[in-house]
């Protein structure tokens, strides 16, 4: 029996590479050899640090997760590889799978999604982030000419901003505390502002910073009777909002968006439909600006520890498994 190398969170704050048996695929299954995986910085940092609330253990399980929170657990969901064995229509195809960081794996053929021609493997690891962005915009339902603010220029915020950029007449502003994000915003074709100069009276505000200050700013910058879409996930961190100020008098709405459920506004679409759409949208080379770092699979335990402690200006860090 062959073996694969997988990344495990042994305990909060400690990661390790382990060898695992790799069985032969059965009928209706595929063997995938991984090319790249992506680190979903916010969620994986929360999992790595053991900050998933016990009440969310079941809801936060990744599709092919092994083990349980807080650890040992094998977690992740941004995997791009090549089908080495499987049905003829998939053999040799580059595919995206919601699978953890592992050099090779066997899954049902229905769990892999072919990557469109012209989308490189490194960019394809963004499929999970773009899928989230699609769901956020389905929830937000922006209109032509809307003035839209994205509070938080992380991977999800940047993906939402790029997709919203394509709405005719829309004015999209990416707001972040890091002035280096200005260059990223320019590459995405949208405006940029630091919090102190964030534009007011936005028709729609989407919050993805994962910070209390960012959510407060979102409520301050939306137009009266406007809606803030909360797309961050705070894990076990409490958040305090000043609802005693003008929240009521301005008749504001705060609504969550969560990728685990397809937006009710698109209830005729399946999760598979949404992911296939995300992969097709990744034909846009502007998304390459979100690929800010790459490391060998051998470095993954140290890389995830570093990103969890201090991500710096990283957006999407990809892991190269080609020589595993």
BAGULUM-455254 format. One line per 4 residues: number of its first residue (from 1); for each residue x negated, y, z negated of N, C-alpha, C. Coordinates in pm, whole numbers, padded with zeros to 5 digits, always signed. Layout:
REM BAGULUM-455254
NUM) X:Y:Z:X:Y:Z:X:Y:Z  ...
***
This chain:
REM BAGULUM-455254
1) -00084:-00119:+00000:+00000:+00000:+00000:-00088:+00124:+00000  -00055:+00220:+00088:-00132:+00343:+00095:-00103:+00431:-00025  -00186:+00534:-00042:-00168:+00628:-00153:-00158:+00770:-00101  -00091:+00853:-00178:-00081:+00996:-00150:-00131:+01072:-00273
5) -00166:+01197:-00253:-00208:+01284:-00362:-00097:+01385:-00389  -00056:+01397:-00515:+00054:+01486:-00552:+00011:+01577:-00666  +00072:+01696:-00669:+00047:+01791:-00778:+00156:+01778:-00883  +00115:+01762:-01008:+00208:+01752:-01120:+00179:+01861:-01223
9) +00284:+01914:-01282:+00270:+01998:-01401:+00274:+01902:-01519  +00160:+01879:-01579:+00148:+01779:-01686:+00219:+01828:-01812  +00201:+01954:-01842:+00268:+02021:-01954:+00267:+02170:-01921  +00346:+02251:-01989:+00348:+02393:-01956:+00207:+02453:-01953
13) +00173:+02513:-01837:+00044:+02578:-01822:-00069:+02489:-01777  -00041:+02360:-01754:-00147:+02265:-01715:-00101:+02184:-01594  -00177:+02192:-01484:-00147:+02115:-01364:-00257:+02017:-01332  -00224:+01912:-01257:-00324:+01811:-01221:-00283:+01743:-01092
17) -00382:+01692:-01020:-00360:+01613:-00900:-00361:+01465:-00938  -00262:+01391:-00887:-00251:+01250:-00918:-00235:+01169:-00790  -00286:+01046:-00792:-00264:+00953:-00682:-00134:+00877:-00705  -00058:+00857:-00595:+00069:+00788:-00604:+00080:+00687:-00491
21) +00144:+00572:-00514:+00164:+00476:-00405:+00257:+00533:-00299  +00229:+00499:-00176:+00309:+00548:-00063:+00362:+00426:+00012  +00490:+00400:-00002:+00549:+00281:+00059:+00578:+00305:+00207  +00603:+00197:+00279:+00640:+00204:+00419:+00783:+00255:+00434
25) +00810:+00336:+00537:+00948:+00383:+00557:+01039:+00270:+00604  +01163:+00274:+00559:+01265:+00178:+00603:+01344:+00239:+00719  +01442:+00165:+00768:+01529:+00218:+00873:+01597:+00346:+00823  +01597:+00447:+00907:+01660:+00573:+00869:+01573:+00663:+00785
29) +01446:+00625:+00767:+01354:+00707:+00689:+01237:+00751:+00777  +01163:+00851:+00727:+01044:+00900:+00796:+00927:+00907:+00699  +00808:+00885:+00754:+00684:+00909:+00681:+00627:+01040:+00733  +00610:+01138:+00643:+00560:+01270:+00680:+00422:+01291:+00621
33) +00330:+01337:+00705:+00196:+01375:+00660:+00194:+01527:+00647  +00170:+01576:+00528:+00180:+01720:+00501:+00067:+01799:+00567  +00107:+01913:+00627:+00011:+02010:+00681:-00009:+02126:+00585  +00102:+02182:+00540:+00099:+02299:+00452:+00211:+02290:+00350
37) +00186:+02339:+00231:+00294:+02366:+00136:+00282:+02512:+00095  +00392:+02568:+00051:+00392:+02706:+00005:+00426:+02711:-00142  +00366:+02809:-00212:+00397:+02829:-00353:+00508:+02933:-00362  +00624:+02893:-00412:+00733:+02987:-00439:+00700:+03056:-00571
41) +00631:+03169:-00559:+00560:+03228:-00672:+00645:+03248:-00797  +00761:+03311:-00782:+00842:+03341:-00899:+00896:+03217:-00968  +00963:+03130:-00892:+01024:+03011:-00951:+00917:+02914:-01000  +00814:+02891:-00919:+00713:+02793:-00961:+00630:+02843:-01079
45) +00610:+02974:-01090:+00541:+03027:-01208:+00625:+03005:-01333  +00758:+03020:-01318:+00847:+02996:-01431:+00843:+02850:-01473  +00847:+02760:-01375:+00840:+02616:-01405:+00704:+02581:-01463  +00596:+02635:-01405:+00461:+02605:-01452:+00442:+02649:-01597
49) +00501:+02762:-01633:+00488:+02813:-01769:+00584:+02750:-01869  +00670:+02657:-01822:+00765:+02592:-01913:+00877:+02684:-01958  +00915:+02780:-01870:+01014:+02880:-01911:+01152:+02855:-01852  +01180:+02733:-01808:+01315:+02700:-01763:+01402:+02675:-01885
53) +01511:+02751:-01903:+01597:+02727:-02020:+01656:+02587:-02017  +01664:+02518:-02131:+01722:+02384:-02133:+01861:+02376:-02070  +01939:+02482:-02080:+02073:+02482:-02022:+02070:+02476:-01870  +01952:+02504:-01809:+01940:+02508:-01663:+01860:+02390:-01608
57) +01823:+02295:-01693:+01741:+02183:-01646:+01804:+02111:-01527  +01932:+02083:-01534:+01998:+02010:-01426:+02010:+02096:-01300  +02051:+02221:-01316:+02070:+02309:-01202:+01940:+02344:-01131  +01829:+02346:-01206:+01701:+02386:-01148:+01623:+02271:-01085
61) +01677:+02151:-01087:+01605:+02039:-01025:+01587:+02063:-00875  +01466:+02042:-00827:+01440:+02050:-00684:+01488:+01921:-00618  +01517:+01924:-00486:+01576:+01806:-00420:+01498:+01677:-00439  +01363:+01683:-00438:+01283:+01561:-00452:+01192:+01569:-00574
65) +01238:+01640:-00673:+01164:+01651:-00799:+01150:+01514:-00866  +01036:+01492:-00927:+01017:+01376:-01015:+00978:+01427:-01153  +01017:+01353:-01255:+00993:+01398:-01392:+01097:+01500:-01434  +01080:+01552:-01552:+01178:+01644:-01609:+01109:+01765:-01670
69) +01184:+01874:-01679:+01133:+01994:-01746:+01124:+01966:-01896  +01027:+02023:-01964:+00923:+02113:-01913:+00804:+02040:-01852  +00797:+01908:-01862:+00689:+01831:-01801:+00672:+01700:-01876  +00601:+01608:-01810:+00541:+01615:-01677:+00650:+01623:-01568
73) +00622:+01705:-01466:+00720:+01725:-01360:+00647:+01755:-01230  +00697:+01696:-01121:+00647:+01725:-00986:+00750:+01815:-00921  +00711:+01938:-00893:+00809:+02039:-00852:+00758:+02115:-00729  +00849:+02159:-00646:+00817:+02236:-00527:+00917:+02207:-00417
77) +00923:+02293:-00316:+01024:+02274:-00212:+00990:+02348:-00082  +00861:+02373:-00058:+00821:+02440:+00067:+00712:+02354:+00133  +00754:+02257:+00213:+00660:+02159:+00268:+00676:+02151:+00420  +00565:+02165:+00491:+00565:+02151:+00637:+00466:+02040:+00673
81) +00512:+01942:+00752:+00425:+01831:+00788:+00461:+01775:+00924  +00396:+01665:+00959:+00420:+01597:+01086:+00475:+01458:+01058  +00578:+01418:+01131:+00637:+01285:+01116:+00544:+01183:+01181  +00486:+01096:+01099:+00396:+00992:+01150:+00469:+00864:+01185
85) +00578:+00834:+01114:+00661:+00718:+01143:+00806:+00757:+01124  +00891:+00710:+01213:+01032:+00741:+01201:+01103:+00725:+01334  +01228:+00768:+01344:+01304:+00757:+01468:+01232:+00826:+01583  +01247:+00778:+01705:+01176:+00834:+01820:+01195:+00984:+01838
89) +01315:+01033:+01807:+01342:+01175:+01828:+01268:+01264:+01729  +01213:+01204:+01621:+01139:+01281:+01521:+00990:+01250:+01520  +00950:+01137:+01572:+00810:+01097:+01568:+00722:+01203:+01635  +00620:+01246:+01563:+00527:+01347:+01615:+00573:+01490:+01599
93) +00696:+01511:+01549:+00748:+01647:+01534:+00697:+01711:+01405  +00675:+01841:+01412:+00647:+01918:+01292:+00780:+01949:+01224  +00787:+01923:+01092:+00916:+01935:+01023:+00898:+02009:+00890  +01005:+02071:+00847:+01012:+02134:+00715:+01095:+02044:+00625
97) +01047:+02025:+00501:+01119:+01941:+00404:+01115:+02009:+00268  +01222:+01999:+00194:+01228:+02055:+00059:+01160:+01958:-00038  +01030:+01937:-00016:+00954:+01837:-00092:+00842:+01906:-00168  +00804:+01853:-00285:+00695:+01913:-00364:+00559:+01906:-00294
101) +00457:+01955:-00365:+00320:+01956:-00314:+00264:+01814:-00316  +00255:+01752:-00198:+00207:+01614:-00190:+00154:+01589:-00050  +00048:+01509:-00038:-00020:+01491:+00089:+00060:+01413:+00193  +00146:+01323:+00150:+00232:+01245:+00239:+00348:+01191:+00157
105) +00459:+01162:+00223:+00578:+01116:+00150:+00675:+01049:+00246  +00767:+00972:+00189:+00873:+00905:+00264:+01007:+00958:+00215  +01091:+01002:+00309:+01224:+01054:+00275:+01323:+01011:+00382  +01453:+01023:+00356:+01550:+00997:+00462:+01528:+01092:+00580
109) +01551:+01043:+00700:+01533:+01127:+00819:+01622:+01251:+00815  +01735:+01241:+00748:+01826:+01356:+00739:+01773:+01468:+00651  +01663:+01441:+00577:+01609:+01542:+00486:+01505:+01632:+00551  +01466:+01601:+00676:+01365:+01683:+00743:+01430:+01767:+00852
113) +01371:+01885:+00874:+01425:+01980:+00971:+01316:+02018:+01071  +01335:+01986:+01200:+01232:+02019:+01298:+01201:+02169:+01301  +01074:+02200:+01306:+01029:+02340:+01316:+01034:+02380:+01463  +01098:+02493:+01496:+01108:+02533:+01637:+00971:+02554:+01702
117) +00966:+02533:+01831:+00844:+02560:+01907:+00805:+02707:+01888  +00677:+02731:+01872:+00630:+02869:+01857:+00625:+02917:+01715  +00672:+02836:+01619:+00662:+02872:+01477:+00547:+02791:+01416  +00434:+02856:+01384:+00321:+02780:+01328:+00353:+02724:+01191
121) +00283:+02617:+01155:+00310:+02549:+01027:+00296:+02643:+00909  +00196:+02729:+00910:+00175:+02818:+00796:+00294:+02911:+00777  +00350:+02964:+00888:+00466:+03052:+00877:+00590:+02974:+00837  +00599:+02850:+00881:+00718:+02770:+00853:+00738:+02743:+00704
125) +00631:+02754:+00622:+00651:+02733:+00478:+00740:+02841:+00419  +00763:+02950:+00493:+00851:+03057:+00446:+00999:+03023:+00464  +01028:+02905:+00519:+01167:+02871:+00549:+01256:+02879:+00425  +01206:+02834:+00310:+01287:+02840:+00188:+01316:+02982:+00146
129) +01217:+03072:+00162:+01238:+03212:+00126:+01334:+03279:+00222  +01321:+03250:+00352:+01412:+03309:+00450:+01553:+03254:+00432  +01564:+03126:+00396:+01697:+03070:+00368:+01763:+03143:+00251  +01685:+03172:+00148:+01738:+03249:+00035:+01782:+03387:+00081
133) +01700:+03450:+00165:+01732:+03583:+00215:+01861:+03582:+00298  +01879:+03477:+00378:+02003:+03464:+00455:+02123:+03459:+00361  +02112:+03379:+00254:+02224:+03368:+00161:+02251:+03499:+00089  +02144:+03571:+00053:+02160:+03701:-00012:+02238:+03796:+00079
137) +02203:+03799:+00207:+02271:+03890:+00299:+02413:+03842:+00329  +02436:+03711:+00328:+02574:+03663:+00340:+02656:+03709:+00220  +02597:+03704:+00101:+02667:+03753:-00018:+02688:+03903:-00013  +02584:+03977:+00030:+02589:+04123:+00028:+02679:+04179:+00137
141) +02687:+04112:+00251:+02769:+04153:+00366:+02746:+04300:+00403  +02623:+04340:+00435:+02598:+04479:+00474:+02670:+04514:+00603  +02693:+04644:+00621:+02766:+04692:+00738:+02675:+04779:+00824  +02716:+04803:+00948:+02639:+04888:+01038:+02615:+05024:+00974
145) +02492:+05072:+00984:+02460:+05204:+00934:+02443:+05216:+00784  +02450:+05104:+00712:+02436:+05110:+00567:+02296:+05158:+00527  +02293:+05231:+00415:+02167:+05269:+00351:+02140:+05163:+00244  +02036:+05083:+00267:+02011:+04965:+00184:+01877:+04981:+00113
149) +01875:+04951:-00017:+01750:+04950:-00093:+01723:+04809:-00143  +01598:+04768:-00128:+01551:+04641:-00184:+01460:+04677:-00300  +01501:+04643:-00422:+01418:+04670:-00540:+01335:+04546:-00569  +01207:+04552:-00537:+01118:+04437:-00555:+01069:+04386:-00422
153) +00940:+04409:-00394:+00882:+04369:-00266:+00802:+04241:-00279  +00864:+04141:-00345:+00805:+04008:-00348:+00844:+03933:-00222  +00821:+03801:-00223:+00846:+03721:-00103:+00993:+03727:-00060  +01085:+03715:-00157:+01228:+03717:-00123:+01269:+03857:-00080
157) +01229:+03958:-00154:+01265:+04095:-00119:+01218:+04133:+00019  +01096:+04093:+00053:+01042:+04126:+00185:+01117:+04052:+00295  +01156:+03926:+00271:+01232:+03852:+00371:+01369:+03915:+00392  +01435:+03956:+00285:+01565:+04022:+00298:+01549:+04152:+00376
161) +01444:+04228:+00343:+01422:+04356:+00410:+01402:+04337:+00560  +01323:+04237:+00599:+01301:+04215:+00742:+01429:+04176:+00814  +01511:+04091:+00753:+01637:+04053:+00817:+01733:+04171:+00823  +01739:+04250:+00716:+01829:+04367:+00714:+01785:+04472:+00814
165) +01655:+04476:+00843:+01600:+04569:+00941:+01668:+04556:+01076  +01718:+04436:+01107:+01781:+04412:+01237:+01925:+04457:+01246  +01983:+04507:+01138:+02122:+04553:+01140:+02127:+04691:+01207  +02202:+04707:+01316:+02203:+04836:+01387:+02236:+04953:+01296
169) +02154:+05055:+01302:+02180:+05179:+01227:+02144:+05173:+01081  +02103:+05055:+01032:+02074:+05044:+00888:+01945:+05117:+00854  +01944:+05179:+00737:+01824:+05242:+00682:+01781:+05158:+00563  +01670:+05087:+00576:+01626:+04991:+00475:+01501:+05043:+00406
173) +01505:+05048:+00273:+01391:+05095:+00195:+01350:+04986:+00097  +01222:+04952:+00101:+01164:+04855:+00009:+01101:+04932:-00106  +01141:+04901:-00229:+01094:+04974:-00347:+01011:+04880:-00434  +00890:+04924:-00471:+00805:+04839:-00553:+00706:+04924:-00631
177) +00661:+04872:-00745:+00565:+04943:-00829:+00424:+04939:-00770  +00398:+04846:-00679:+00265:+04831:-00621:+00255:+04914:-00493  +00175:+05021:-00493:+00164:+05105:-00374:+00109:+05031:-00253  +00039:+04919:-00276:-00015:+04841:-00164:+00096:+04778:-00080
181) +00216:+04773:-00135:+00329:+04716:-00060:+00375:+04810:+00053  +00326:+04935:+00053:+00363:+05028:+00160:+00321:+04971:+00297  +00200:+04916:+00302:+00152:+04860:+00429:+00237:+04741:+00471  +00277:+04658:+00375:+00364:+04545:+00406:+00497:+04595:+00463
185) +00555:+04698:+00400:+00681:+04754:+00447:+00668:+04805:+00590  +00557:+04870:+00620:+00535:+04920:+00756:+00532:+04806:+00855  +00465:+04695:+00819:+00459:+04580:+00907:+00597:+04517:+00929  +00683:+04531:+00829:+00819:+04476:+00839:+00916:+04572:+00906
189) +00870:+04694:+00933:+00954:+04791:+01003:+01053:+04864:+00915  +01027:+04871:+00783:+01120:+04938:+00692:+01047:+05047:+00614  +01124:+05132:+00545:+01067:+05238:+00463:+01014:+05180:+00332  +00932:+05260:+00263:+00878:+05218:+00134:+00887:+05334:+00035
193) +00912:+05301:-00092:+00911:+05401:-00199:+00867:+05335:-00328  +00796:+05410:-00410:+00768:+05367:-00546:+00888:+05405:-00633  +00903:+05343:-00749:+01025:+05364:-00829:+01060:+05510:-00856  +00961:+05592:-00884:+00989:+05732:-00916:+01048:+05810:-00799
197) +01024:+05763:-00678:+01076:+05833:-00560:+01179:+05749:-00484  +01235:+05648:-00550:+01334:+05563:-00485:+01456:+05646:-00444  +01504:+05629:-00322:+01621:+05707:-00277:+01746:+05671:-00355  +01832:+05767:-00375:+01958:+05747:-00447:+02074:+05729:-00350
201) +02191:+05703:-00409:+02315:+05690:-00333:+02305:+05589:-00219  +02246:+05474:-00249:+02238:+05368:-00149:+02372:+05294:-00141  +02415:+05264:-00022:+02542:+05192:-00004:+02536:+05051:-00062  +02417:+04994:-00058:+02398:+04858:-00108:+02257:+04848:-00166
205) +02246:+04789:-00284:+02115:+04768:-00346:+02101:+04620:-00379  +01989:+04562:-00340:+01960:+04421:-00368:+01838:+04416:-00458  +01851:+04349:-00572:+01743:+04345:-00670:+01675:+04209:-00670  +01541:+04211:-00651:+01466:+04085:-00649:+01338:+04094:-00731
209) +01320:+04199:-00810:+01191:+04218:-00879:+01172:+04125:-00998  +01281:+04070:-01051:+01270:+03985:-01169:+01232:+04062:-01294  +01252:+04194:-01295:+01217:+04275:-01411:+01339:+04354:-01459  +01341:+04377:-01589:+01449:+04457:-01648:+01449:+04598:-01590
213) +01330:+04658:-01576:+01320:+04794:-01523:+01372:+04799:-01380  +01345:+04695:-01301:+01393:+04692:-01164:+01544:+04687:-01156  +01607:+04608:-01244:+01753:+04599:-01243:+01816:+04732:-01286  +01754:+04796:-01383:+01805:+04927:-01425:+01796:+05027:-01310
217) +01685:+05023:-01237:+01668:+05113:-01123:+01772:+05083:-01015  +01801:+04956:-00994:+01901:+04919:-00895:+02036:+04981:-00927  +02076:+04977:-01054:+02204:+05036:-01095:+02201:+05188:-01081  +02084:+05248:-01100:+02073:+05394:-01091:+02074:+05443:-00947
221) +02035:+05359:-00852:+02020:+05405:-00715:+02138:+05372:-00624  +02231:+05289:-00669:+02345:+05255:-00585:+02449:+05366:-00590  +02523:+05383:-00482:+02626:+05485:-00473:+02740:+05456:-00572  +02814:+05556:-00611:+02930:+05536:-00698:+03026:+05436:-00633
225) +03079:+05344:-00714:+03165:+05235:-00671:+03090:+05138:-00578  +02958:+05141:-00585:+02876:+05052:-00504:+02849:+04920:-00574  +02778:+04833:-00502:+02751:+04698:-00551:+02601:+04670:-00552  +02555:+04612:-00662:+02418:+04565:-00673:+02421:+04412:-00668
229) +02342:+04355:-00576:+02330:+04210:-00567:+02205:+04169:-00643  +02223:+04088:-00746:+02112:+04041:-00828:+02063:+03906:-00773  +01944:+03910:-00710:+01888:+03789:-00652:+01766:+03739:-00728  +01733:+03803:-00840:+01622:+03757:-00923:+01666:+03639:-01009
233) +01567:+03570:-01062:+01595:+03468:-01163:+01502:+03494:-01280  +01559:+03518:-01396:+01482:+03562:-01512:+01436:+03447:-01602  +01474:+03324:-01568:+01434:+03213:-01654:+01493:+03230:-01793  +01406:+03221:-01897:+01455:+03234:-02034:+01435:+03374:-02092
237) +01407:+03472:-02005:+01381:+03608:-02054:+01511:+03686:-02069  +01535:+03750:-02184:+01656:+03831:-02201:+01642:+03964:-02126  +01756:+04021:-02087:+01758:+04149:-02016:+01857:+04242:-02086  +01813:+04365:-02107:+01898:+04466:-02171:+01931:+04575:-02069
241) +02059:+04605:-02052:+02103:+04710:-01961:+02179:+04817:-02038  +02164:+04941:-01992:+02232:+05053:-02058:+02371:+05071:-01997  +02461:+04983:-02033:+02595:+04989:-01979:+02680:+05097:-02045  +02625:+05161:-02149:+02697:+05270:-02214:+02677:+05403:-02146
245) +02593:+05409:-02041:+02572:+05535:-01970:+02681:+05552:-01863  +02645:+05551:-01734:+02747:+05578:-01631:+02791:+05453:-01555  +02760:+05336:-01609:+02799:+05213:-01541:+02950:+05208:-01520  +03026:+05242:-01625:+03172:+05238:-01615:+03227:+05356:-01536
249) +03178:+05475:-01564:+03233:+05593:-01497:+03209:+05591:-01347  +03099:+05528:-01304:+03070:+05519:-01160:+03128:+05392:-01098  +03193:+05310:-01179:+03264:+05191:-01132:+03171:+05100:-01049  +03058:+05067:-01109:+02959:+04985:-01039:+02990:+04837:-01053
253) +02942:+04759:-00956:+02958:+04614:-00958:+02820:+04549:-00953  +02798:+04453:-01041:+02674:+04375:-01043:+02712:+04230:-01017  +02657:+04172:-00909:+02697:+04037:-00870:+02573:+03955:-00838  +02574:+03830:-00880:+02458:+03744:-00857:+02467:+03675:-00722
257) +02349:+03639:-00669:+02339:+03557:-00549:+02244:+03443:-00582  +02286:+03322:-00554:+02205:+03205:-00591:+02204:+03108:-00475  +02082:+03070:-00431:+02068:+02991:-00310:+02120:+02848:-00325  +02141:+02802:-00448:+02191:+02665:-00469:+02329:+02643:-00410
261) +02403:+02751:-00388:+02537:+02741:-00330:+02544:+02829:-00206  +02595:+02776:-00096:+02614:+02857:+00023:+02717:+02965:-00009  +02688:+03088:+00032:+02777:+03199:+00003:+02922:+03166:+00038  +03017:+03193:-00052:+03158:+03169:-00022:+03205:+03244:+00103
265) +03134:+03351:+00139:+03171:+03426:+00259:+03134:+03351:+00386  +03057:+03243:+00371:+03020:+03159:+00485:+03047:+03014:+00449  +03165:+02988:+00391:+03192:+02856:+00334:+03209:+02748:+00439  +03210:+02785:+00568:+03216:+02683:+00672:+03077:+02638:+00716
269) +02974:+02698:+00656:+02836:+02660:+00687:+02784:+02566:+00579  +02704:+02470:+00619:+02643:+02377:+00524:+02504:+02425:+00486  +02446:+02361:+00385:+02308:+02391:+00350:+02216:+02365:+00470  +02244:+02258:+00544:+02162:+02226:+00661:+02173:+02335:+00768
273) +02293:+02386:+00790:+02312:+02496:+00885:+02228:+02617:+00845  +02231:+02647:+00717:+02160:+02766:+00667:+02010:+02752:+00683  +01957:+02633:+00653:+01813:+02611:+00666:+01770:+02611:+00812  +01850:+02553:+00899:+01818:+02554:+01042:+01815:+02697:+01095
277) +01907:+02781:+01048:+01907:+02922:+01087:+01781:+02991:+01039  +01740:+02964:+00916:+01619:+03025:+00861:+01497:+02989:+00946  +01485:+02863:+00984:+01371:+02821:+01067:+01373:+02891:+01202  +01490:+02908:+01259:+01499:+02977:+01387:+01459:+03124:+01374
281) +01497:+03187:+01263:+01462:+03327:+01240:+01312:+03346:+01224  +01241:+03240:+01187:+01096:+03249:+01169:+01019:+03253:+01300  +01088:+03258:+01413:+01021:+03287:+01539:+00962:+03428:+01537  +01012:+03512:+01449:+00968:+03651:+01437:+00828:+03656:+01375
285) +00725:+03699:+01451:+00588:+03701:+01397:+00567:+03803:+01285  +00662:+03894:+01264:+00648:+03992:+01156:+00638:+03924:+01020  +00693:+03803:+01009:+00687:+03731:+00881:+00544:+03692:+00843  +00452:+03694:+00939:+00314:+03658:+00908:+00252:+03752:+00805
289) +00305:+03874:+00794:+00249:+03968:+00697:+00272:+03923:+00553  +00363:+03827:+00533:+00391:+03776:+00399:+00296:+03665:+00358  +00213:+03618:+00451:+00118:+03510:+00422:-00012:+03573:+00374  -00026:+03584:+00243:-00135:+03664:+00186:-00250:+03584:+00128
293) -00242:+03452:+00133:-00352:+03372:+00080:-00338:+03227:+00117  -00450:+03155:+00119:-00450:+03014:+00151:-00562:+02945:+00075  -00535:+02823:+00029:-00635:+02746:-00045:-00625:+02599:-00008  -00733:+02528:-00034:-00732:+02383:-00017:-00646:+02319:-00126
297) -00590:+02204:-00093:-00511:+02129:-00191:-00593:+02096:-00316  -00725:+02084:-00301:-00810:+02052:-00415:-00805:+02161:-00522  -00775:+02284:-00481:-00774:+02397:-00572:-00637:+02424:-00633  -00536:+02346:-00596:-00399:+02377:-00634:-00377:+02394:-00785
301) -00432:+02308:-00872:-00410:+02330:-01016:-00459:+02467:-01062  -00575:+02509:-01015:-00627:+02640:-01054:-00550:+02754:-00989  -00509:+02734:-00863:-00436:+02838:-00791:-00303:+02867:-00859  -00228:+02763:-00895:-00097:+02786:-00957:-00112:+02847:-01095
305) -00215:+02807:-01169:-00240:+02869:-01299:-00270:+03018:-01283  -00348:+03052:-01181:-00381:+03193:-01157:-00258:+03272:-01116  -00179:+03218:-01024:-00060:+03289:-00977:+00042:+03306:-01089  +00052:+03207:-01177:+00146:+03218:-01289:+00101:+03322:-01390
309) -00031:+03336:-01407:-00083:+03432:-01505:-00084:+03574:-01450  -00128:+03590:-01325:-00139:+03723:-01266:-00139:+03710:-01114  -00023:+03724:-01050:-00016:+03704:-00906:-00083:+03815:-00825  -00111:+03929:-00889:-00171:+04040:-00816:-00081:+04083:-00701
313) -00139:+04098:-00583:-00062:+04142:-00466:-00019:+04026:-00378  -00031:+03903:-00427:+00007:+03787:-00348:+00157:+03787:-00317  +00192:+03746:-00197:+00331:+03722:-00161:+00352:+03571:-00148  +00314:+03514:-00034:+00322:+03368:-00020:+00181:+03311:-00008
317) +00145:+03225:-00102:+00016:+03156:-00097:+00042:+03015:-00045  -00026:+02979:+00063:-00004:+02846:+00119:-00120:+02753:+00085  -00090:+02624:+00082:-00186:+02521:+00047:-00211:+02434:+00170  -00337:+02419:+00206:-00376:+02342:+00325:-00405:+02197:+00285
321) -00326:+02104:+00344:-00339:+01962:+00313:-00396:+01882:+00430  -00447:+01949:+00533:-00481:+01878:+00657:-00592:+01776:+00640  -00679:+01793:+00540:-00787:+01696:+00522:-00764:+01605:+00402  -00639:+01601:+00354:-00610:+01518:+00236:-00605:+01370:+00275
***
